[in-house]
Amino acid sequence: MATIETYALANGAKRYRVRYRTPEGKSAERAAFATKRDAQAFSATVEVSKLRGEYVNPSDAKITVGQLGPAWLARQVHLKPSALRPLEISWRVHVEPR
């Protein structure tokens, strides 16, 4: 279950912070909600995604294509070499340099 806390900005505006537990049991938080209703909605979506097994850690969502690509290509063992070769070439020529 998540908790919602109020805090004040330097200019006196009120904001809300949501503190929750990840499926691994670690503490996490997200702040800067303008309304309590927005904070409650976020809290509810986190809880539902945990129950469904769809939770994605926000830090995992920041992984770049450059980090994912080589591992994805390595897992394509089900493809024939003739089908894998264009994928590797496209990766090397068009995606990896950027």
Secondary structure, DSSP 8 states (H G I E B T S, - for coil): --EEEEEE-TTS-EEEEEEEE-TTS-EEEEEEESSHHHHHHHHHHHHHHHHHT----TTGGG--HHHHHHHHHHT-TTS-HHHHHHHHHHIIIIITT-
